Amino acid sequence: MFSRRLYVALVFILLSCFYSTTARAGLIEQLAVGTSGMSLGNAVTAYPEGSGAMAVHYNPASLSALGTRFDNGLTFTVSKRTINYTQGIDPEVGGLWAPFGGWFNNGKDPLDGTEGKLQSGYMVIPIIDYEIPYLAGAAMGISYNPPGPKSNWTFGFGQYAPFAAGLKHHEDDPASYLGQYAFFLRMILAAPAVAYRLSETLSVGASVGLGVTLFSFGTNMRTPNTMVALTGALGESTEGLEIPILSELTLPPPWFNGGMTPYAKAGELDLMVEDYFTTSYNLGVLWEPTRWFAFGACYQSESDTTMEGDFKFSYGNEFQRTVAWLGRSPLTIIVSGMFDLPNKAVPNQKGTATVSMTWPSRLQLGIKLRPIKQVTFTCDANWTDWEAWPQLKIEFDQKIQLLRFARMLGYTGGPKTMIIDFGYENTWHFSYGLEIRPVDKLAIRLGYEPRPTSVPDDKFGPMPINDMEIFSAGIGLIVEDHPKPKPHGMHALLQQIQHPTAIDINVSYVNIHDKVVGFDESTNLNSTAFTDIVYNPYAGLIWEQEYSIWIFSLNQVFRW
C-alpha cells in the first residue's frame, strides 16, 4: 500500500509540473488570505488542516473537518519597485522619437535616463478613509461544530481581503505619471458560512461575503502627444504676429496663448470612491475517500460594485492659458462652442465620481496526497475570470475640460467619462504545497505558485503586474496538546484567547518578472499615436520594471 501511494504521489508531481508550463494566471487575487494557506502556495482546497478556519474562503466544505476553532492572523508587506525610462528610436526616421518631430527640448524627453522607485506601500482603511503609508491587513476565521452528539453541521464566519494592492511614489518621481499612489481593495467584513457532512467521506459548504470595495488613486499627468505639442509649436511660431483689430477678432497672437508643451505637467487627478456594501458567495465540496487522498472544489462568485466618491482635477498653467485663449475673441468663442471646447480657464474641477466594475469569479480545484503520515502534497488548479473587468470606467458629474480637448484627438469616451481599456485575459494556473511533520507538534510548509500575467503586452500599464512566481515557507507550531475547555463567561474566554493552542508563521517572496515595454508597444503606456491620448504618459519611451514583494504573516489558532 505504501509503495502504491508513493507512486501516485510521484506521478501527480510530474504531471503537475508538466502542465504548469501551459497554464495562465492572474493579478492581485488571493495574495494574502490565510497564513497556513499562503505557506502551501494557496493549494489547500482539498486540505482542511492547511486552510484552517479560513476555509470560509478557500473551501467552505472543509469546515466539516475542523471542529471548533478560531484563527486570527496579521499580514504585512514590503515592496521594491524600480522603473527605468529610455527614449526609443523611431524606426521610420532612425532617430529618437519625440512629439511633433522633436520641436521641443531639442527632441529630448526629460525622463530619458531617469529612474523611478517605490516610496512605500499604501492603503486606506475603508469607511473612515484613513491613509497609511504601508500595506498590511488582518484576517479572521471561525469554525464552530455544535457540542454533544457528533453533528453533521458546522458553522463558520470570516473576515479577509480576497483582492488587495497598494503602492505610493514620491510626487516628483517619474513613475508618478502613472500613479503617485493607488490602492485597490475588496474587503469581506462578514462572511457567514455553513458546511454539512453528507457522509463520512463527502461534505458540502457555502459562505456569503458581505463587504466593501475601495479605490483610491492619485496621479500627475503629462501629454507627450504630437497634437498637443502642435499647439505649443503654433504658439511659438505666432509670437508677435499681431494684425491690429483683425487679430483680436479672429486669432489673437500668440495662438493658444503659447500653447502646451509635451513634457510639462498638464495637471493632477485625485480620486477616492467606495462601495459600502458588496456581496458574493462561495460554494465548496470536499471528498475524502481515504486518509491519503482528498479532492476539493470551490467556486467563488463574481461581485459587482458601483463605487461613488469625490474627485479633483487640477490643471497646469499651460493648459489653463490655452483654455483662456479660446475665450479671447468672437471667432475662438464660436469655434469652441462648435466643438464643445472649454473657453473659461479654471485651476481645478471638483465633484463626484462613479466607478463601476466586476470583481472576477474564481474556480479552484485541488487534490491532497498523503503517501505517509508525515508528508502531505497538495496541488490546486486556479481559474480567474478577469475578462469580467474589461475596462476602467470613471464617470464624472460634470464635463471635464481635459476630456473635452481629448475628444478633438479621437477620444470616444465622452467629456464626462474616462475609459481605459484593459483587455485582461481569463486565466488558469497551478499552485503547489508540501507539508512535512517531523514531529507531531511541528509542521514545516513550503509553497510554490507560478502566475503568468493576465495583462496582454499591448495593454500593459495601469495594472503593472507581469508574470510572477510566489515562493512561500512557513511553520506551524502546536503550543497546547489538547483543545481548550468550554469557557464559562466572558472573563474566562478573554483569558483563553491570550494563550493560543497553535501558531502559524509564513514568509512569501513574490517575484514579479522583469518587464520591458518596448517602443510604442502599449496603448496604455507608451503609444506614439496621437489618438491614444487617454492615457499614454510615456509616449515614445522604453519602460523597464523590476518588482518584488515580501509578505510576512502570523496567525494564532485557538481550539475548543
Wavefront OBJ file of the C-alpha trace (Angstrom):
o trace
v 0.000 0.000 0.000
v 2.813 2.396 0.867
v 4.554 1.890 -2.489
v 1.271 2.467 -4.330
v 0.673 5.769 -2.540
v 4.215 6.903 -3.190
v 3.901 6.009 -6.883
v 0.669 8.006 -7.220
v 2.290 10.964 -5.477
v 5.280 10.957 -7.832
v 3.066 10.737 -10.915
v 0.964 13.612 -9.584
v 4.029 15.816 -9.073
v 5.439 15.118 -12.549
v 2.127 15.767 -14.285
v 1.560 18.966 -12.322
v 4.976 20.338 -13.240
v 4.423 19.486 -16.919
v 1.015 21.100 -17.206
v 2.010 24.214 -15.304
v 4.033 25.365 -18.298
v 0.875 25.913 -20.350
v -1.304 27.486 -17.663
v -2.084 31.177 -17.253
v -2.623 33.027 -14.019
v -3.892 36.247 -12.557
v -3.191 39.585 -10.939
v -3.982 40.628 -7.375
v -6.345 37.874 -6.254
v -5.728 35.750 -3.156
v -2.255 37.082 -2.353
v -2.674 37.252 1.437
v -5.723 35.465 2.844
v -4.618 32.823 5.353
v -1.158 32.250 6.871
v -1.021 28.461 6.542
v -2.746 28.641 3.159
v -0.069 31.034 1.869
v 2.649 28.708 3.193
v 1.233 25.959 0.981
v 1.010 28.085 -2.157
v -2.747 28.581 -1.571
v -3.153 24.948 -2.674
v -5.454 23.987 0.187
v -8.841 23.419 -1.466
v -8.623 19.724 -0.548
v -6.665 20.158 2.684
v -8.726 21.470 5.653
v -5.757 21.426 8.034
v -3.881 23.655 5.602
v -6.604 26.256 5.170
v -7.638 26.344 8.824
v -10.705 28.406 9.632
v -10.002 30.478 6.514
v -11.756 27.589 4.771
v -14.585 30.116 4.776
v -12.730 31.473 1.728
v -10.695 28.559 0.375
v -13.437 25.904 0.566
v -16.407 26.198 2.951
v -16.924 22.427 2.809
v -13.613 21.984 4.663
v -15.219 23.419 7.799
v -16.708 19.958 8.411
v -13.246 18.612 9.212
v -12.106 21.403 11.544
v -14.310 21.205 14.624
v -14.413 24.366 16.760
v -11.559 26.822 16.351
v -10.704 30.486 15.937
v -7.939 31.801 13.647
v -6.656 35.353 13.959
v -3.971 36.483 11.502
v -1.964 39.580 10.638
v -0.109 40.238 7.365
v 2.472 42.872 6.457
v 4.077 43.502 3.053
v 7.298 45.148 1.906
v 7.641 46.039 -1.784
v 10.539 47.039 -4.015
v 9.913 48.514 -7.440
v 12.347 50.187 -9.824
v 11.464 51.596 -13.261
v 13.927 52.877 -15.853
v 12.989 55.077 -18.811
v 14.840 55.206 -22.130
v 13.818 57.265 -25.136
v 13.060 54.938 -28.035
v 14.221 55.011 -31.627
v 11.583 55.758 -34.250
v 12.110 53.065 -36.929
v 10.654 55.366 -39.599
v 13.325 58.038 -39.186
v 16.089 56.099 -37.458
v 16.372 58.650 -34.660
v 14.880 59.354 -31.259
v 11.109 59.679 -31.325
v 9.753 62.938 -29.958
v 6.379 64.692 -30.285
v 5.987 66.932 -33.337
v 9.307 65.899 -34.808
v 11.344 66.921 -31.762
v 10.292 70.586 -31.805
v 10.693 70.922 -28.038
v 13.745 70.440 -25.814
v 15.871 69.537 -28.849
v 13.855 66.339 -29.184
v 14.979 65.037 -25.807
v 12.418 63.679 -23.342
v 13.406 64.845 -19.826
v 12.519 61.388 -18.481
v 15.111 59.702 -20.715
v 17.688 58.016 -18.479
v 15.738 58.607 -15.281
v 14.708 56.058 -12.684
v 11.558 55.698 -10.614
v 11.495 53.970 -7.246
v 8.666 52.894 -4.989
v 8.398 55.063 -1.895
v 6.268 52.707 0.185
v 3.181 50.598 0.287
v -0.101 52.433 0.604
v -3.545 51.669 1.927
v -6.742 53.362 3.046
v -8.839 51.977 5.872
v -12.403 51.678 4.494
v -15.298 53.680 5.914
v -13.089 56.013 7.993
v -10.851 56.669 4.920
v -7.643 56.878 6.938
v -4.477 56.692 4.820
v -1.496 54.599 5.934
v 1.945 54.569 4.223
v 2.283 50.790 4.233
v 0.259 47.777 3.170
v -0.950 45.422 5.891
v -4.091 43.584 6.821
v -5.817 41.275 9.239
v -7.830 38.132 8.653
v -10.067 36.168 10.972
v -11.880 32.859 10.674
v -14.183 30.905 12.962
v -15.303 27.304 12.738
v -17.962 26.020 15.142
v -19.204 22.471 15.488
v -22.120 22.178 17.973
v -21.289 20.193 21.140
v -22.973 16.942 22.111
v -23.551 14.014 19.751
v -21.482 14.496 16.613
v -23.340 16.972 14.408
v -23.216 16.933 10.632
v -23.443 20.727 10.647
v -20.505 23.083 11.080
v -20.857 26.849 11.053
v -18.244 29.441 10.213
v -17.504 33.131 9.965
v -14.682 35.083 8.352
v -13.154 38.481 7.653
v -10.474 38.839 4.965
v -9.420 40.605 1.757
v -9.593 38.393 -1.366
v -8.287 41.268 -3.553
v -5.825 43.970 -2.492
v -2.948 46.038 -3.907
v -1.403 49.358 -2.940
v 1.684 51.465 -3.711
v 2.982 55.013 -3.476
v 5.667 57.074 -5.251
v 7.149 60.461 -4.443
v 5.412 63.379 -6.148
v 8.464 64.190 -8.291
v 9.138 60.562 -9.183
v 8.856 59.794 -12.938
v 6.567 56.900 -12.029
v 4.046 59.341 -10.539
v 2.664 59.994 -14.044
v 1.095 56.531 -13.980
v 0.008 56.767 -10.364
v 1.603 58.636 -7.498
v -0.499 56.473 -5.202
v -3.022 53.736 -5.818
v -4.992 51.348 -3.635
v -7.483 48.711 -4.752
v -9.360 46.701 -2.144
v -12.199 44.265 -1.810
v -12.649 43.544 1.897
v -15.039 40.929 3.230
v -16.230 42.292 6.579
v -18.651 39.453 7.316
v -18.655 36.011 5.726
v -21.142 33.672 7.461
v -20.620 30.084 6.342
v -22.105 26.632 6.796
v -20.904 23.137 5.967
v -22.808 19.854 6.014
v -21.348 16.368 6.088
v -23.388 14.280 3.659
v -21.481 11.109 4.552
v -18.263 10.060 6.216
v -16.357 10.979 3.064
v -18.331 13.793 1.421
v -19.075 17.338 2.630
v -20.535 20.447 1.026
v -20.423 24.057 2.155
v -21.279 27.643 1.324
v -20.400 31.121 2.523
v -21.733 34.588 1.772
v -19.350 37.542 1.579
v -20.591 40.957 2.710
v -18.056 43.718 2.437
v -16.729 46.928 0.974
v -14.816 47.933 -2.138
v -12.470 50.916 -2.269
v -10.413 52.582 -4.989
v -8.053 55.419 -4.086
v -5.946 56.890 -6.868
v -3.830 59.958 -7.485
v -1.591 60.751 -10.412
v 0.380 63.505 -12.050
v -0.475 63.885 -15.712
v 1.532 64.760 -18.794
v 0.751 64.584 -22.511
v 3.779 63.867 -24.736
v 1.450 63.857 -27.716
v 2.135 65.208 -31.202
v -1.152 67.107 -31.484
v -0.703 68.628 -28.030
v 2.818 69.679 -28.997
v 1.380 71.269 -32.153
v -0.433 73.865 -30.037
v 2.874 74.838 -28.439
v 4.656 74.966 -31.783
v 1.950 77.227 -33.216
v 2.150 79.356 -30.083
v 5.885 79.886 -30.541
v 5.577 80.479 -34.275
v 2.892 83.155 -33.923
v 4.562 85.138 -31.165
v 4.265 88.803 -32.161
v 2.032 88.034 -35.171
v -0.286 90.946 -34.494
v -2.661 92.389 -37.081
v -4.456 95.329 -35.496
v -8.163 94.760 -34.857
v -8.284 91.677 -37.126
v -6.164 89.542 -34.823
v -8.254 90.392 -31.757
v -11.418 89.499 -33.645
v -10.081 86.225 -35.012
v -6.899 84.529 -33.687
v -5.115 86.673 -31.098
v -1.348 86.047 -31.021
v 0.372 84.075 -29.803
v -2.038 81.359 -30.787
v -3.304 79.268 -27.896
v -1.633 81.810 -25.588
v 1.621 79.989 -26.308
v 0.035 76.545 -26.304
v 1.085 73.416 -24.436
v 4.466 71.731 -24.410
v 4.549 67.924 -24.385
v 6.808 67.444 -21.367
v 5.224 69.854 -18.880
v 2.963 68.684 -16.098
v -0.526 69.001 -17.538
v -2.337 68.504 -14.251
v -3.249 66.125 -11.468
v -6.097 63.754 -10.726
v -7.120 62.694 -7.222
v -9.918 60.161 -6.785
v -11.460 58.320 -3.859
v -14.509 56.114 -4.410
v -16.115 53.433 -2.237
v -18.981 50.989 -2.169
v -20.014 50.192 1.391
v -21.987 47.068 0.507
v -20.842 44.419 -1.917
v -21.904 40.788 -1.974
v -20.572 37.463 -3.212
v -20.801 33.790 -2.356
v -18.541 30.735 -2.235
v -19.649 27.136 -2.873
v -17.459 24.183 -1.976
v -17.265 20.409 -1.935
v -14.771 18.110 -0.188
v -14.401 14.393 -0.873
v -12.069 12.324 1.328
v -12.494 8.661 0.347
v -9.281 7.635 2.146
v -6.871 9.139 4.669
v -4.224 9.575 1.978
v -6.307 11.168 -0.798
v -8.799 14.009 -0.966
v -10.399 16.140 -3.676
v -11.797 19.624 -3.159
v -13.509 22.233 -5.307
v -14.592 25.788 -4.608
v -16.403 28.316 -6.774
v -16.147 31.963 -5.715
v -18.725 34.166 -7.405
v -18.115 37.491 -9.089
v -19.040 40.653 -7.250
v -20.472 43.715 -8.981
v -19.747 47.055 -7.422
v -20.588 50.694 -8.069
v -18.236 52.902 -6.103
v -19.022 56.558 -5.515
v -16.918 59.348 -4.076
v -15.006 62.559 -4.767
v -12.565 63.650 -7.426
v -10.384 66.654 -8.139
v -8.810 67.549 -11.486
v -6.092 70.203 -11.123
v -4.777 71.841 -14.286
v -1.305 73.122 -15.129
v -0.598 76.691 -16.210
v -0.127 75.814 -19.874
v -3.490 74.066 -20.069
v -5.236 76.957 -18.309
v -3.821 79.595 -20.619
v -4.768 77.522 -23.687
v -8.370 77.314 -22.437
v -8.409 81.052 -21.696
v -7.282 81.798 -25.279
v -10.380 80.039 -26.627
v -12.456 82.749 -24.968
v -10.407 85.733 -26.163
v -12.109 86.590 -29.475
v -15.505 86.202 -31.154
v -14.052 83.636 -33.544
v -12.416 81.454 -30.874
v -15.619 81.550 -28.822
v -17.643 80.401 -31.835
v -15.141 77.631 -32.664
v -15.021 76.391 -29.054
v -18.818 76.326 -28.996
v -18.988 74.341 -32.241
v -16.583 71.683 -30.946
v -17.701 71.812 -27.300
v -14.293 73.001 -26.141
v -13.893 74.881 -22.853
v -13.139 78.599 -23.074
v -13.100 79.636 -19.408
v -9.976 78.586 -17.555
v -10.285 77.145 -14.055
v -7.454 75.959 -11.776
v -9.337 72.783 -10.932
v -12.610 70.900 -11.129
v -14.135 69.118 -8.140
v -17.175 66.915 -7.861
v -18.436 63.376 -7.505
v -17.309 60.352 -9.488
v -18.599 56.822 -10.015
v -16.607 53.706 -10.856
v -18.454 50.518 -11.807
v -16.626 47.221 -12.105
v -16.914 43.482 -11.550
v -14.556 41.619 -9.272
v -13.944 38.368 -11.148
v -15.270 34.955 -10.227
v -12.842 32.142 -9.446
v -12.799 28.357 -9.597
v -10.287 26.329 -7.621
v -9.905 22.555 -7.889
v -7.445 20.680 -5.718
v -6.173 17.336 -4.540
v -4.297 16.197 -1.448
v -1.962 13.212 -1.317
v -0.505 11.836 1.900
v 1.757 8.896 0.964
v 2.991 8.646 4.557
v 1.701 10.153 7.771
v 4.445 12.774 7.984
v 4.212 14.090 4.397
v 1.361 15.820 2.544
v 1.394 17.014 -1.089
v -1.226 19.406 -2.453
v -1.915 20.797 -5.890
v -4.660 23.181 -6.997
v -5.771 24.371 -10.413
v -6.945 28.003 -10.318
v -9.141 29.838 -12.836
v -9.996 33.541 -12.655
v -12.436 35.369 -14.922
v -10.503 38.622 -15.388
v -12.350 39.240 -18.666
v -15.304 40.283 -16.493
v -13.455 43.603 -15.936
v -12.725 44.775 -19.497
v -12.052 48.439 -18.737
v -11.648 51.063 -16.055
v -14.555 53.464 -16.438
v -14.732 56.616 -14.311
v -17.882 58.708 -14.706
v -17.813 62.317 -13.509
v -20.745 64.535 -12.588
v -19.624 67.269 -14.986
v -17.783 67.788 -18.251
v -14.046 67.548 -17.703
v -12.059 70.159 -19.621
v -9.191 67.769 -20.315
v -11.557 65.154 -21.783
v -13.276 67.790 -23.919
v -9.923 68.506 -25.520
v -9.160 64.788 -25.855
v -12.282 64.317 -27.984
v -10.693 66.509 -30.658
v -7.882 63.944 -30.898
v -10.131 60.939 -31.411
v -11.030 60.027 -27.822
v -14.526 58.489 -27.914
v -15.309 58.130 -24.208
v -17.151 61.438 -23.963
v -16.473 64.587 -21.927
v -17.786 63.148 -18.638
v -16.215 59.677 -18.753
v -12.629 58.455 -18.586
v -12.215 54.986 -20.089
v -9.056 52.877 -20.127
v -9.312 49.508 -21.865
v -7.614 46.662 -20.013
v -8.004 43.698 -22.344
v -7.458 41.239 -19.495
v -7.468 37.547 -20.314
v -9.156 34.702 -18.463
v -6.621 32.655 -16.610
v -5.611 29.187 -15.413
v -2.641 28.319 -13.242
v -1.455 25.633 -10.861
v -0.236 26.007 -7.287
v 1.624 23.520 -5.109
v 2.128 22.810 -1.427
v 4.271 20.465 0.665
v 3.883 19.883 4.386
v 6.322 17.804 6.444
v 5.693 16.893 10.090
v 8.966 15.594 11.558
v 7.288 15.569 14.990
v 3.642 15.847 15.989
v 3.961 19.435 17.250
v 5.769 20.907 14.255
v 4.715 21.345 10.626
v 7.160 22.622 8.006
v 5.350 24.062 4.992
v 6.532 25.043 1.520
v 4.539 26.545 -1.327
v 5.076 27.482 -4.946
v 2.624 29.355 -7.165
v 3.669 30.474 -10.678
v 1.257 33.045 -12.113
v 1.668 34.188 -15.725
v 0.066 37.611 -16.044
v -3.440 38.308 -17.304
v -2.334 41.615 -18.872
v -1.551 41.494 -22.618
v 1.565 43.332 -23.779
v -0.355 45.923 -25.800
v -2.420 46.947 -22.727
v 0.310 46.900 -20.100
v 0.417 49.893 -17.779
v -2.453 50.701 -15.391
v -2.035 47.317 -13.666
v 1.769 46.886 -13.851
v 1.774 43.171 -12.995
v 3.889 40.871 -15.128
v 4.368 37.110 -14.771
v 5.032 36.291 -11.142
v 6.289 33.438 -9.012
v 5.338 33.143 -5.357
v 7.725 31.187 -3.127
v 6.460 30.532 0.389
v 7.817 28.933 3.533
v 6.208 28.608 6.921
v 5.898 26.626 10.100
v 3.003 25.523 12.248
v 3.751 25.042 15.929
v 1.359 23.346 18.355
v 1.617 25.108 21.734
v -1.055 23.158 23.644
v -1.682 19.463 23.057
v -5.359 19.497 23.943
v -8.256 21.775 22.961
v -9.309 24.370 25.497
v -12.268 23.614 27.784
v -15.531 25.403 27.156
v -15.186 28.882 28.735
v -17.716 29.907 31.380
v -18.314 33.583 30.885
v -16.590 36.382 29.019
v -13.761 36.710 31.541
v -12.741 33.081 31.032
v -12.921 33.499 27.261
v -10.696 36.605 27.356
v -8.154 34.692 29.405
v -8.173 31.782 26.990
v -7.582 33.862 23.864
v -4.391 35.229 25.381
v -2.854 31.779 25.010
v -3.148 30.197 21.528
v -3.118 26.462 21.078
v -1.070 26.797 17.868
v 0.869 29.423 15.924
v 1.422 29.668 12.165
v 4.183 31.764 10.607
v 4.701 32.421 6.890
v 7.119 34.307 4.671
v 6.330 34.670 0.966
v 8.515 36.148 -1.735
v 6.618 37.405 -4.769
v 8.993 37.683 -7.705
v 7.272 39.717 -10.410
v 9.342 39.034 -13.501
v 11.248 41.925 -15.033
v 9.173 43.664 -17.674
v 10.332 45.625 -20.697
v 7.678 47.514 -22.658
v 9.281 48.178 -25.999
v 8.975 51.308 -28.094
v 5.339 52.114 -29.000
v 4.173 48.740 -27.636
v 1.332 49.551 -25.221
v -1.721 51.708 -25.919
v -1.980 52.287 -22.144
v 1.585 53.363 -21.545
v 3.871 54.496 -24.385
v 1.904 54.624 -27.633
v 3.041 57.327 -30.046
v -0.316 57.518 -31.880
v -1.805 60.965 -31.282
v -5.282 59.410 -30.913
v -4.102 57.410 -27.857
v -4.202 60.407 -25.570
v -6.069 58.742 -22.652
v -3.680 57.705 -21.351
v -0.020 57.437 -22.520
v 2.266 59.410 -20.206
v 5.429 57.756 -21.527
v 4.852 58.010 -25.279
v 7.990 57.011 -27.153
v 9.827 55.759 -24.051
v 11.015 52.223 -23.357
v 9.805 51.174 -19.929
v 11.790 48.650 -17.831
v 10.463 47.433 -14.479
v 11.841 45.343 -11.620
v 9.265 44.493 -8.967
v 9.223 42.229 -5.944
v 7.151 41.862 -2.768
v 7.827 40.248 0.597
v 4.784 39.094 2.576
v 5.061 38.295 6.283
v 2.169 36.681 8.104
v 1.426 35.454 11.618
v -1.659 33.525 12.711
v -2.863 32.395 16.121
v -5.071 29.322 16.432
v -7.423 28.640 19.319
v -9.168 25.257 19.555
v -12.030 24.254 21.812
l 1 2 3 4 5 6 7 8 9 10 11 12 13 14 15 16 17 18 19 20 21 22 23 24 25 26 27 28 29 30 31 32 33 34 35 36 37 38 39 40 41 42 43 44 45 46 47 48 49 50 51 52 53 54 55 56 57 58 59 60 61 62 63 64 65 66 67 68 69 70 71 72 73 74 75 76 77 78 79 80 81 82 83 84 85 86 87 88 89 90 91 92 93 94 95 96 97 98 99 100 101 102 103 104 105 106 107 108 109 110 111 112 113 114 115 116 117 118 119 120 121 122 123 124 125 126 127 128 129 130 131 132 133 134 135 136 137 138 139 140 141 142 143 144 145 146 147 148 149 150 151 152 153 154 155 156 157 158 159 160 161 162 163 164 165 166 167 168 169 170 171 172 173 174 175 176 177 178 179 180 181 182 183 184 185 186 187 188 189 190 191 192 193 194 195 196 197 198 199 200 201 202 203 204 205 206 207 208 209 210 211 212 213 214 215 216 217 218 219 220 221 222 223 224 225 226 227 228 229 230 231 232 233 234 235 236 237 238 239 240 241 242 243 244 245 246 247 248 249 250 251 252 253 254 255 256 257 258 259 260 261 262 263 264 265 266 267 268 269 270 271 272 273 274 275 276 277 278 279 280 281 282 283 284 285 286 287 288 289 290 291 292 293 294 295 296 297 298 299 300 301 302 303 304 305 306 307 308 309 310 311 312 313 314 315 316 317 318 319 320 321 322 323 324 325 326 327 328 329 330 331 332 333 334 335 336 337 338 339 340 341 342 343 344 345 346 347 348 349 350 351 352 353 354 355 356 357 358 359 360 361 362 363 364 365 366 367 368 369 370 371 372 373 374 375 376 377 378 379 380 381 382 383 384 385 386 387 388 389 390 391 392 393 394 395 396 397 398 399 400 401 402 403 404 405 406 407 408 409 410 411 412 413 414 415 416 417 418 419 420 421 422 423 424 425 426 427 428 429 430 431 432 433 434 435 436 437 438 439 440 441 442 443 444 445 446 447 448 449 450 451 452 453 454 455 456 457 458 459 460 461 462 463 464 465 466 467 468 469 470 471 472 473 474 475 476 477 478 479 480 481 482 483 484 485 486 487 488 489 490 491 492 493 494 495 496 497 498 499 500 501 502 503 504 505 506 507 508 509 510 511 512 513 514 515 516 517 518 519 520 521 522 523 524 525 526 527 528 529 530 531 532 533 534 535 536 537 538 539 540 541 542 543 544 545 546 547 548 549 550 551 552 553 554 555 556 557 558 559 560
